[in-house]
Amino acid sequence: MKSLFADSERERLIQAILPDVPFDSWSTRALRGAARRTGIPLPEALALFPRGAPDMVAATSHWADRQMLHRLESALLQTPGAEPLGLSRRVALAIHIRFEVVLPWREAVRRGLSVLALPQNAPLGLRLLYDSVDAIWQGVGDHPTDFSYYTKRASLAAILAAATLYWLDDRSPDFADTDAFVERRLGDLYRLTGIGRRFAAASHAMPNPFRLFRPSR
């Protein structure tokens, strides 16, 4: 119960802090303003993000993942009786929704990537990327148990990382250019995973670094 309360307080603070990040970055000053607006005592707010900026960026990423999953579920259920979307289209929709969630806070995302680009935060950046990719695969209903679990996540991680950089500077209507970029890369992904399945039996004995990045949520 205490953990759930802390998660709820973190989410309130994150939503309050996002408008200030373009001006104050992911800083104690921005957190102080969010604490004041939410009525959460500053010592408590600071305790919820003990490492400062990296913890705030991580909490925001996980909040966006949860929002994506909620909106994706609604989107996939809102047309009963319609022909179900194929897996590639569901993945593309999930990525579109993930960007849609953070669209009002594009500059905050950019500044968050700057935080994660610091050498000491590189492992956290990989972890957050993996968590987002895992949320996407889980959200679209893909639950592989063989070697494709790792190949799909590794491949989609590369796509999502590249698409995020593309999206940050995309000013096309409803970021249509980013959608097209993602769809092209997803075509490559399914060709690659098809190759991966043919080599799966031989690869089971190989160590896989993605086992270090099981979801942290």
N, C-alpha and C positions, 0 to 999 in steps of 0.2 A: 504493500500500500504506500509506503514511504517513497519507493522508487517511482511509482506511478504519479505521485504528487510532484516529485522533482521533475519528471518528464513534462508534466503539464505546465509547471512554472517556467521551465526552459523554453517551451514552445511559446508561451505568452511573451517572454522577453525577446525571443527571436523575431516574432512578428512586429514587436514594437521597435526593435533596433534597426530593422531593414531600411526604413526611410532615411535614417541618419548616416548609414555607411558611406554613401557617395561623398559626404562632407567630412565625416570624422573617421572614416575607415573602420576596421574591426578593432576598436580601441576601448579602453576603460571609460573614456569620455562618452562614447556612444552608449555603452552599457549603463552608465550612470543615468543618462537621459531616459533609457528604456525602463529602468527600475523606477524612476520617478513617475513616469506615465502609467505604469502598471500597478503602482503601489506596493511593489515588492521591496523590502529593505535592501539597501545597497550591499551590506555584508552578506546577505543571503544570495543576492544575485552574483556576487563575486565568487562565492563558494560553489555555485552551480557551474561555473566556467573556470576551474582552478588554473588552467594553462592559458587563459586569456583568449587571444584571437584564434588559435587553432581549435579550441573547444567550441567557440562560437560558430566558426565555419563548419565544423563537423555536425553540430546540432542543426544548422540550417540545411545542410545536405540531407540529413535523415528526415527532417520535416518535409522537405520537397519530395523525397521518395514516398513518404506516406501519403502526401497529397496526390501524387501521381497515381498511386495504386487505387485510391478512393475514386478519383475521377475516371480512371481507366475502367474500373468495374462498372461504373454507371454508364459509360459510353458503350461498353460491350453488351449491356443489357437493355439499352434504350430502344432498340429496334427489334422487338420480338417477332419471330416469324421470318425475318430477313435471312438471306444466305450468310452463314457464319464467315467471318473474315479468315483468310489463310494466315498461317503463322507469321510470314514475312510482313503482311499488312498489320497484324496486331503489334508486332515489335515496332514498326514505323509509327503507329498510333501512340504507343507508350512513350517513345522518345519525343514525339511532338507534344504530348501532354506534359512531359517533364519540363520541357522548355517553356511551355505555356504557363506553368505554375510560377516560374521565376522571372517571367518576362518583365513584370513591373520593377524588378530588382536587378536588371542586367548589370548595372555598374557594381552592385554588391557582389555579384558572381565574379566579375572581373577582378575585383579586389581580393575576393576569397582565393582565386587561383594564384594571385601574387603571394598570399600567405603560404599556400601549399607548395609553391615553387621554392621556398627556402629549404636548403639541404636538410635541416633538422626535421622538417615536416614532410619530407618525401614519402616515408612509409605511411603516414596518415593519408596523404593524397591517393596512394594506391589502394588503401583500404576503403576509402570513400567511393572511389571509382568502382571497385569490385562490388560494394554494397548496392550501388545504384544499378549496376548491370544485373546483379542477382535479383533485385526487386523487379526489374523489367521482365526477366525470364519467368519468375514466379507469377507475375501479374498476367502474363499472356498464356499461362497454363502449361508451360513447357517444363517438365520435371525429369530430365534424363538421369539415369543412375550409372551409366557407363562412362567411358572416356570422353564422350561428347560433352559431358557436363563441363569439363575444363576447356575443351577446344572452343565451345560456343561462347563461354564467358570471356575467354582471352580475346577471341575475335571481336565480340561486341564491345569489349572495353576499348579496343583500338578505334572502333567506329565512333563510340560515344565521346571519347576524348577529342578526336578530330572534329566531330560535329559541333562540340561545345565551342571550340575556337572559331569555327566558321560562323556559328550562330551569334557570337558576341558582336560581330561586325555586319550582320545581315540586316538590311533595312527593307527587304522586299515585303510586300503585303502578307501578313500572317506568316512571316518567315518561310515563304514558299520555296525560296532557293535552298534553305537548309533542309527542308523536306526532300527536295530532289537529290541533294547531296547524300542524305541518309539512304534513300531508296537505291541509289547507285551502289553504295557501299554494301548494303544488305544483299544485293545480287551477288557480289563477290563473296560475302560471308557464306551463303548457302552452297556455293561452289566449293569453298574451302572445307566446310564441314562434311561435304560429301566425300572429299578426298580423305579427311580425317577418319571417317568411319571405316574406310578400307584398311587403314593402318592401325585401328584401335587395338586389335588383338596383340600386335607386336609392341604396342606402346604401354600396355598396362604395367609393365615392370619398370618403366622409366619414372624417376622422381618428377613431380610436377609442382612448380613453385606456387601455383594458385591454391594449393591445399593450405598454404599459410594464411590465406585471406578468406576464410569462411565468413559469412555475414556477421557483422558485429552488433547488429540491432538486437 
